[in-house]
Amino acid sequence: MAGDNKNLKFHSIQSIILGIVFVLAAIVLNIIIAIIPFLWFLSPILSLAIFASCVGLAVLGYQGKAPELPIIGPMARTYADK
């Protein structure tokens, strides 16, 4: 079952944490852009970075590789091992 698969659990939790980080980064960037409007060009750069990382991680997952992200990976591992 999926609940017993630690690897599946780990990557699911890592994906959820990464999504939360992306949303928080977008919120913080939009607040900064509201304060300093001439930094508007950072928003498309962040969007492209998020898209590229999602595509890259999806390709690695499809190839069967298991990337563990630097900061998020150990956090996800602790939750997956519970």
ABEGO torsion letter per residue (X at the ends): XAAABAAAAAAAAAAAAAAAAAAAAAAAAAAAAAABAAAAAAAAAAAAAAAAAAAAAAAAAAAGBBBBBAAAAAAAAAAAAX
